[in-house]
Amino acid sequence: MASHGSYPLLRIAIVGGGPGGLATAIALSKIPNIDVTVYEQAMVLREVGAGISIGENSWNVLGLLGVADSLTGGHTTLTVLQFNGRTGEELHRFEKPKTSARLPIRTQRTTLQSTLLSHVPQGRIKLQKKLIGLQDLGRAGVRLRFADDTFAEADLVVGADGIRSIVRDSAWESYELKFTGTTIWRTLLPVEEVKDLDPSFQTTGWWHGPTTHVYFSPVGEGLWEIAARAWQDPSVHSASKKTWGVPVANEVIESNFTEFLPDIREALRRVPKGSWREFAAFAGPELPDLTAWDNKIVLVGDSSHALSGAFGSGAGFAMEDGYVIAQALKFSHNDVNQALPLFNNIRLPYYSKMYAHLDSEAKRRALNLQRLQNPSYDERVRNKLVQPGGQSMQWLYGNHIGRVWEEHVAGAAVADSRRAELDSIRHPNVYLEEDKTNSLQEKQVVLA
Ligand SMILES: Cc1cc2nc3c(=O)[nH]c(=O)nc-3n(C[C@H](O)[C@H](O)[C@H](O)COP(=O)(O)OP(=O)(O)OC[C@H]3O[C@@H](n4cnc5c(N)ncnc54)[C@H](O)[C@@H]3O)c2cc1C
């Protein structure tokens, strides 16, 4: 291991204390000579929302962060069901393979949040610090301005401030989020409250209408989750960007599921008043670069790919981002000019693949609907789940970010040695003398 002396001091400000910000702080705390501070707007660090799925990809990164063993409880989700919400017909049953010792779970978002928090070194998080703007100070770094009229300076700002990111808005001024048409409502209630209803409610499952669904799942600790969605044409309907985790009346949700089975409507009726939260889903285009201001800004998690939770695994992606940034900084001895391009090379194609996937699936569904001509309610429901021709999603849900990192570095090392060979043929001696200590091959030894 190199001494601290070979790692110049780097001041890193992480904006946002969600899964991305906390995971990045944990990963960076293992790198020498990094002075990291997390700035979070909330008064108390707790997640709004209900449940969250932790699958193979998320377990992998939690393991690398040293957090996995602390995340206990939750409800095992080896079986996942899909139903027609009006008829109750089972449309699909997915039995997940037991590929690793840690089984997929649905747990409370607060459980993930508090587990991550317990691994962030003390004194690193500043609460009630709402970022309102950034200023590029050139070689001196970046100045952060907060709503309480205080300032901070950093060499690198990590934008982990979610889909409505101020960091992204500051550095990518023309970036625009648009309402997708989807509104999401989420709540938790005691599992006892619904025990007398359809026994299928005790297995994680979706109940679909053509443009709506309800999702039911136990989340462990005696709690049960409902996440409901409805889509309305965004060219006709709009939503406020501020609608994120706001309370909403029960009648609003119930009115969207009047054609659903009586037991589903009864479950919705049993939600205590005041406990539903509404989230308007916004999304934005793919970014061509996750870094800005000459490698002084980098985006992680939802701020970097505004896909509105499209794959139900965004917390996992955010934590993977944090892990990769830390590895890249360690590898490059805190040199942001080497580390951030590495981060980009690994994460940009991954997010690009997600955008391409969503695009091709949307086209496939639209084409199917066209072929059906005047499809019935049930045909439209089935079309939402079309499987034939669907791509395997193992590249995403089975992602092992540790292996991705190692393969990327090994690939870079091979490319580097080829370049060295070519250079030494063209300019004998020059490469060896100039670039000996910077060779990627050598740095790989530091990594191991
Ligand atoms: C309905 C729905 C269901 C989902 N289900 C799953 C799931 O099952 N599994 C999964 O892995 N993911 C799921 N996701 C996605 C997941 O919630 C997000 O991808 C994940 O939370 C992103 O983490 P993040 O840290 O990037 O951002 P966030 O979790 O949004 O955290 C951002 C943090 O930044 C803070 N912040 C924002 N602005 C500022 C500011 N100006 N100054 C300071 N602090 C600020 C916020 O208060 C917050 O704490 C779901 C998303 C949705 C919408």
The ligand as an SDF file (V2000), in Angstrom:
LIG
                    3D

 53 58  0  0  0  0  0  0  0  0999 V2000
  -41.4960    4.5130   -7.1170 C   0  0  0  0  0  0  0  0  0  0  0  0
  -40.0680    4.1710   -7.0690 C   0  0  0  0  0  0  0  0  0  0  0  0
  -39.7020    2.8880   -6.6900 C   0  0  0  0  0  0  0  0  0  0  0  0
  -38.3560    2.5400   -6.6150 C   0  0  0  0  0  0  0  0  0  0  0  0
  -38.0190    1.2800   -6.2150 N   0  0  0  0  0  0  0  0  0  0  0  0
  -36.7140    0.9670   -6.1060 C   0  0  0  0  0  0  0  0  0  0  0  0
  -36.3010   -0.3190   -5.6630 C   0  0  0  0  0  0  0  0  0  0  0  0
  -37.1130   -1.1780   -5.3690 O   0  0  0  0  0  0  0  0  0  0  0  0
  -34.9680   -0.5970   -5.5650 N   0  0  0  0  0  0  0  0  0  0  0  0
  -34.0200    0.3550   -5.8690 C   0  0  0  0  0  0  0  0  0  0  0  0
  -32.8050    0.0960   -5.7700 O   0  0  0  0  0  0  0  0  0  0  0  0
  -34.3990    1.5850   -6.3000 N   0  0  0  0  0  0  0  0  0  0  0  0
  -35.6950    1.9040   -6.4240 C   0  0  0  0  0  0  0  0  0  0  0  0
  -36.0640    3.1250   -6.8470 N   0  0  0  0  0  0  0  0  0  0  0  0
  -35.0530    4.0720   -7.2430 C   0  0  0  0  0  0  0  0  0  0  0  0
  -34.3750    4.6570   -6.0270 C   0  0  0  0  0  0  0  0  0  0  0  0
  -35.2910    5.1790   -5.1190 O   0  0  0  0  0  0  0  0  0  0  0  0
  -33.4640    5.7680   -6.4740 C   0  0  0  0  0  0  0  0  0  0  0  0
  -32.8550    5.3970   -7.6740 O   0  0  0  0  0  0  0  0  0  0  0  0
  -32.4260    6.0150   -5.4140 C   0  0  0  0  0  0  0  0  0  0  0  0
  -33.0230    6.4860   -4.2420 O   0  0  0  0  0  0  0  0  0  0  0  0
  -31.4210    7.0220   -5.9450 C   0  0  0  0  0  0  0  0  0  0  0  0
  -30.5270    7.3450   -4.9390 O   0  0  0  0  0  0  0  0  0  0  0  0
  -29.7920    8.7320   -4.9730 P   0  0  0  0  0  0  0  0  0  0  0  0
  -28.9290    8.7380   -3.7670 O   0  0  0  0  0  0  0  0  0  0  0  0
  -29.2120    8.9580   -6.2910 O   0  0  0  0  0  0  0  0  0  0  0  0
  -30.9490    9.8480   -4.8360 O   0  0  0  0  0  0  0  0  0  0  0  0
  -32.0520   10.0620   -3.7240 P   0  0  0  0  0  0  0  0  0  0  0  0
  -32.4160    8.8130   -3.0410 O   0  0  0  0  0  0  0  0  0  0  0  0
  -33.1400   10.8380   -4.3840 O   0  0  0  0  0  0  0  0  0  0  0  0
  -31.3250   10.9830   -2.6480 O   0  0  0  0  0  0  0  0  0  0  0  0
  -31.0310   12.3280   -2.9190 C   0  0  0  0  0  0  0  0  0  0  0  0
  -30.7200   13.0170   -1.6020 C   0  0  0  0  0  0  0  0  0  0  0  0
  -30.2740   14.3300   -1.8930 O   0  0  0  0  0  0  0  0  0  0  0  0
  -30.9170   15.2540   -1.0490 C   0  0  0  0  0  0  0  0  0  0  0  0
  -30.9710   16.5370   -1.7750 N   0  0  0  0  0  0  0  0  0  0  0  0
  -31.6930   16.8180   -2.8750 C   0  0  0  0  0  0  0  0  0  0  0  0
  -31.4730   18.0970   -3.2540 N   0  0  0  0  0  0  0  0  0  0  0  0
  -30.5790   18.6110   -2.3780 C   0  0  0  0  0  0  0  0  0  0  0  0
  -29.9760   19.8960   -2.2490 C   0  0  0  0  0  0  0  0  0  0  0  0
  -30.2680   20.8890   -3.0860 N   0  0  0  0  0  0  0  0  0  0  0  0
  -29.0960   20.1030   -1.2330 N   0  0  0  0  0  0  0  0  0  0  0  0
  -28.7920   19.0800   -0.3640 C   0  0  0  0  0  0  0  0  0  0  0  0
  -29.3790   17.8560   -0.4180 N   0  0  0  0  0  0  0  0  0  0  0  0
  -30.2500   17.6200   -1.4380 C   0  0  0  0  0  0  0  0  0  0  0  0
  -32.2850   14.6360   -0.8170 C   0  0  0  0  0  0  0  0  0  0  0  0
  -32.9040   15.1540    0.3570 O   0  0  0  0  0  0  0  0  0  0  0  0
  -31.9360   13.1720   -0.6910 C   0  0  0  0  0  0  0  0  0  0  0  0
  -31.5820   12.8120    0.6240 O   0  0  0  0  0  0  0  0  0  0  0  0
  -37.3850    3.4950   -6.9340 C   0  0  0  0  0  0  0  0  0  0  0  0
  -37.7660    4.7910   -7.3030 C   0  0  0  0  0  0  0  0  0  0  0  0
  -39.0850    5.1270   -7.3800 C   0  0  0  0  0  0  0  0  0  0  0  0
  -39.4860    6.5130   -7.7870 C   0  0  0  0  0  0  0  0  0  0  0  0
  1  2  1  0
  2  3  1  0
  2 52  2  0
  3  4  2  0
  4  5  1  0
  4 50  1  0
  5  6  2  0
  6  7  1  0
  6 13  1  0
  7  8  2  0
  7  9  1  0
  9 10  1  0
 10 11  2  0
 10 12  1  0
 12 13  2  0
 13 14  1  0
 14 15  1  0
 14 50  1  0
 15 16  1  0
 16 17  1  0
 16 18  1  0
 18 19  1  0
 18 20  1  0
 20 21  1  0
 20 22  1  0
 22 23  1  0
 23 24  1  0
 24 25  2  0
 24 26  1  0
 24 27  1  0
 27 28  1  0
 28 29  2  0
 28 30  1  0
 28 31  1  0
 31 32  1  0
 32 33  1  0
 33 34  1  0
 33 48  1  0
 34 35  1  0
 35 36  1  0
 35 46  1  0
 36 37  1  0
 36 45  1  0
 37 38  2  0
 38 39  1  0
 39 40  1  0
 39 45  2  0
 40 41  1  0
 40 42  2  0
 42 43  1  0
 43 44  2  0
 44 45  1  0
 46 47  1  0
 46 48  1  0
 48 49  1  0
 50 51  2  0
 51 52  1  0
 52 53  1  0
M  END
$$$$
